[in-house]
Amino acid sequence: MDLAGKKIIVTGAASGIGRSIALSLGANGAAVIAADIHEPVETVNSILTAGGRGIAIAADVTQAEQVDAMVVRCLQDLGGLDGLVNNAGMYSSIVPRPFEQIDIEEWRRLFEVNVFGLMRCCQAVVPHMRAQGGGRIVNIISGTPFRGIPFMLHYVASKGAVVGITRSLARELGTANILVNGVAPGFTLSEGVMNNPIQLEKLQDISRNTRSLVRDQVPEDVVGAVNFFMSEGARFITGQTLLVDGGAYFN
């Protein structure tokens, strides 16, 4: 897909799905601001080595001033802002367990990143998208709220909130030609997940075996949907969440 000339921010771009998205957007011609809590230098070096254009930024989405600085850097160094991929989130460190064992402080920490951090990023980019006559926001969600996955209630609730945000924000921003869509991966073997033996033990086999395409999902499986939503082919699509899970759930 031709994304030449597009300037796109990707949060959580240091590893896993976010890194794969940033690399793919760069390979398709977009200039990428790759942001993460620690500057994702390796991601951007890979984009540059492949002949693309990218800038690495350290930005914690829970900190409003860092989010604002990320957007300013995009505008100043890239000369505009056409898209935002809200990928930053907490997942791979979660230990699945009954909801009675998840304390409220853990709920708060997870919502601070997965929901409030995402909204901070949206609030920071939308004024600039309005001013230029439009833009694209893609939220990386999850298949879990559609399937009702147990033992991660706080995570499932946070991603369910993002489904609602995606739909309502699409309604609110449609008149400004800002398209808001979501991509919901299944259980994906990112670096973080591979380092969480409890998640692998409890979720890998059951996730693989409930798919129509019976194999493990990897970060590269997600990028095509994001590229599509950022492309001209999706110019009349908004408020939608596309499940990319190998056919585990039919929406």
C-alpha positions as CSV (number, residue, x, y, z in Angstrom):
1,M,0.0,0.0,0.0
2,D,1.4,3.4,-1.0
3,L,1.7,5.6,2.1
4,A,4.3,7.9,0.6
5,G,4.2,11.4,2.1
6,K,2.2,10.3,5.2
7,K,3.5,11.3,8.6
8,I,2.5,8.8,11.2
9,I,3.1,8.4,15.0
10,V,3.3,4.9,16.4
11,T,3.3,4.5,20.2
12,G,4.8,1.4,21.8
13,A,7.1,1.0,18.9
14,A,10.2,-0.5,20.6
15,S,9.1,-4.1,20.2
16,G,6.4,-6.6,19.3
17,I,3.4,-5.4,17.4
18,G,4.3,-1.7,17.6
19,R,7.7,-2.3,16.1
20,S,6.3,-4.4,13.3
21,I,3.8,-1.7,12.5
22,A,6.4,1.0,12.5
23,L,8.6,-1.0,10.2
24,S,5.8,-1.8,7.8
25,L,4.5,1.8,7.6
26,G,8.1,2.9,6.9
27,A,8.5,0.3,4.2
28,N,5.3,1.5,2.5
29,G,6.6,5.1,2.3
30,A,5.4,6.8,5.5
31,A,7.6,8.9,7.6
32,V,7.3,7.4,11.1
33,I,7.7,8.9,14.6
34,A,8.4,5.7,16.6
35,A,7.7,6.4,20.3
36,D,8.1,4.3,23.4
37,I,8.8,4.8,27.0
38,H,12.5,4.3,26.1
39,E,13.7,5.7,22.8
40,P,13.2,3.0,20.2
41,V,16.5,3.5,18.4
42,E,16.7,0.0,17.0
43,T,13.2,0.3,15.4
44,V,14.2,3.5,13.7
45,N,17.6,2.3,12.6
46,S,15.9,-0.6,10.9
47,I,13.5,1.9,9.1
48,L,16.5,4.0,8.0
49,T,18.5,1.0,6.9
50,A,15.6,-0.1,4.6
51,G,15.6,3.4,3.0
52,G,12.7,4.8,4.9
53,R,12.3,7.9,7.1
54,G,11.9,7.7,10.9
55,I,12.6,9.4,14.2
56,A,12.8,7.8,17.6
57,I,11.3,9.5,20.6
58,A,11.1,8.6,24.2
59,A,7.5,9.3,25.3
60,D,5.4,7.9,28.2
61,V,1.7,8.1,27.2
62,T,0.8,8.5,30.9
63,Q,2.6,11.8,30.9
64,A,0.7,14.6,29.1
65,E,3.8,16.8,28.6
66,Q,5.7,14.0,27.0
67,V,2.8,13.2,24.6
68,D,2.6,16.9,23.7
69,A,6.3,17.0,23.0
70,M,6.0,13.9,20.8
71,V,3.4,15.6,18.7
72,V,5.4,18.9,18.5
73,R,8.4,16.9,17.3
74,C,6.4,15.2,14.6
75,L,5.1,18.6,13.3
76,Q,8.5,20.3,13.5
77,D,10.7,17.5,12.1
78,L,8.4,15.8,9.7
79,G,6.3,18.9,8.7
80,G,2.9,17.5,9.5
81,L,0.8,14.8,11.1
82,D,-1.5,12.5,9.2
83,G,-1.9,9.5,11.4
84,L,-1.7,8.1,14.9
85,V,-1.4,4.4,15.8
86,N,-2.3,3.9,19.5
87,N,-0.4,0.8,20.2
88,A,1.2,1.5,23.6
89,G,-0.4,-0.7,26.3
90,M,0.1,-3.1,29.2
91,Y,-0.4,-6.8,28.4
92,S,2.7,-9.0,28.3
93,S,3.5,-8.5,32.0
94,I,0.0,-9.6,33.1
95,V,-0.3,-12.8,35.1
96,P,-3.7,-14.5,34.4
97,R,-5.6,-15.1,37.6
98,P,-9.2,-14.9,39.0
99,F,-10.6,-11.4,39.2
100,E,-10.9,-11.5,43.0
101,Q,-7.1,-11.5,43.1
102,I,-6.6,-8.4,41.0
103,D,-6.3,-5.4,43.2
104,I,-7.7,-2.0,42.4
105,E,-4.3,-0.4,42.1
106,E,-3.4,-2.8,39.3
107,W,-6.7,-1.9,37.5
108,R,-5.7,1.8,37.8
109,R,-2.2,1.3,36.4
110,L,-3.5,-0.7,33.5
111,F,-6.3,1.8,32.7
112,E,-3.8,4.7,33.0
113,V,-1.9,3.2,30.0
114,N,-4.4,1.3,28.0
115,V,-7.3,3.8,28.2
116,F,-6.2,7.2,29.5
117,G,-2.8,7.2,27.7
118,L,-4.6,6.4,24.5
119,M,-7.0,9.3,25.0
120,R,-4.1,11.7,25.8
121,C,-2.6,10.8,22.5
122,C,-5.9,11.4,20.7
123,Q,-6.4,14.7,22.4
124,A,-2.9,15.8,21.4
125,V,-3.2,15.0,17.7
126,V,-6.8,15.9,16.9
127,P,-6.4,19.7,16.9
128,H,-3.6,19.4,14.3
129,M,-5.7,17.0,12.2
130,R,-8.7,19.3,12.3
131,A,-6.5,22.2,11.2
132,Q,-5.2,20.3,8.1
133,G,-8.6,19.0,7.1
134,G,-8.4,15.4,8.3
135,G,-6.4,12.4,9.6
136,R,-6.4,8.8,10.7
137,I,-6.4,7.2,14.1
138,V,-5.9,3.5,14.5
139,N,-6.3,1.9,17.9
140,I,-4.7,-1.4,18.6
141,I,-7.3,-3.2,20.7
142,S,-7.6,-6.9,21.3
143,G,-9.9,-9.8,20.5
144,T,-10.5,-10.5,24.2
145,P,-13.6,-8.3,24.8
146,F,-15.3,-9.9,21.9
147,R,-14.6,-13.4,23.2
148,G,-15.0,-12.8,26.9
149,I,-11.6,-14.2,27.9
150,P,-11.5,-15.0,31.6
151,F,-8.7,-14.4,34.2
152,M,-7.6,-11.0,32.8
153,L,-10.7,-9.0,33.7
154,H,-8.9,-5.6,34.0
155,Y,-7.2,-6.0,30.7
156,V,-10.4,-7.2,28.9
157,A,-12.3,-4.2,30.4
158,S,-9.7,-1.8,29.3
159,K,-9.8,-3.0,25.7
160,G,-13.6,-3.1,25.8
161,A,-13.4,0.6,26.7
162,V,-11.2,1.2,23.7
163,V,-13.8,-0.5,21.4
164,G,-16.4,2.0,22.7
165,I,-13.9,5.0,22.4
166,T,-13.2,4.0,18.8
167,R,-16.9,4.0,17.9
168,S,-17.9,7.2,19.7
169,L,-14.8,9.1,18.6
170,A,-15.5,8.2,15.0
171,R,-18.9,9.7,15.3
172,E,-17.6,12.8,17.0
173,L,-14.7,13.4,14.5
174,G,-16.4,12.4,11.3
175,T,-17.3,16.0,10.3
176,A,-13.6,16.9,10.6
177,N,-12.7,14.0,8.2
178,I,-10.8,12.3,11.0
179,L,-11.2,8.5,10.6
180,V,-11.0,6.4,13.7
181,N,-10.7,2.6,13.5
182,G,-9.5,-0.3,15.5
183,V,-7.4,-3.4,14.9
184,A,-8.0,-6.3,17.3
185,P,-5.2,-9.0,17.3
186,G,-5.6,-12.4,18.8
187,F,-3.0,-13.8,21.2
188,T,0.3,-12.8,19.6
189,L,3.7,-14.2,20.2
190,S,5.5,-10.9,20.7
191,E,8.8,-10.6,22.6
192,G,7.0,-9.7,25.8
193,V,4.6,-12.6,25.6
194,M,7.4,-15.0,24.9
195,N,9.0,-13.9,28.1
196,N,5.8,-14.6,30.1
197,P,5.8,-18.4,30.7
198,I,2.4,-18.3,32.5
199,Q,0.7,-16.7,29.5
200,L,2.3,-19.1,27.1
201,E,1.2,-22.1,29.2
202,K,-2.3,-20.9,29.7
203,L,-3.1,-19.2,26.4
204,Q,-0.9,-20.4,23.5
205,D,-2.3,-23.8,22.7
206,I,-5.9,-22.8,23.3
207,S,-5.6,-19.7,21.2
208,R,-4.0,-21.6,18.3
209,N,-6.5,-24.4,18.4
210,T,-9.6,-22.2,18.4
211,R,-8.5,-20.4,15.2
212,S,-9.8,-21.2,11.7
213,L,-6.1,-20.8,10.6
214,V,-4.5,-23.2,13.1
215,R,-1.2,-21.6,13.8
216,D,0.5,-19.1,16.2
217,Q,0.0,-15.5,15.5
218,V,3.0,-13.2,15.2
219,P,3.3,-9.4,15.2
220,E,3.7,-9.3,11.4
221,D,0.2,-10.7,11.0
222,V,-1.2,-7.4,12.3
223,V,0.5,-4.8,10.1
224,G,-1.6,-5.3,6.9
225,A,-4.8,-4.1,8.7
226,V,-3.1,-1.0,10.0
227,N,-1.6,-0.1,6.6
228,F,-5.1,-0.5,5.1
229,F,-6.7,1.8,7.6
230,M,-4.0,4.4,6.9
231,S,-4.4,4.1,3.1
232,E,-6.7,5.7,0.6
233,G,-8.5,2.4,0.3
234,A,-10.1,3.0,3.7
235,R,-11.1,6.6,3.1
236,F,-14.8,5.9,3.7
237,I,-14.4,3.5,6.6
238,T,-14.6,4.7,10.2
239,G,-15.8,3.4,13.6
240,Q,-14.9,-0.1,12.7
241,T,-12.8,-2.7,14.6
242,L,-11.2,-5.4,12.4
243,L,-10.4,-8.6,14.2
244,V,-7.1,-10.0,13.0
245,D,-7.0,-13.3,14.9
246,G,-6.9,-16.1,12.3
247,G,-10.6,-16.6,12.4
248,A,-11.1,-17.3,16.1
249,Y,-14.0,-15.0,16.4
250,F,-16.5,-13.9,13.6
251,N,-17.8,-10.4,14.2
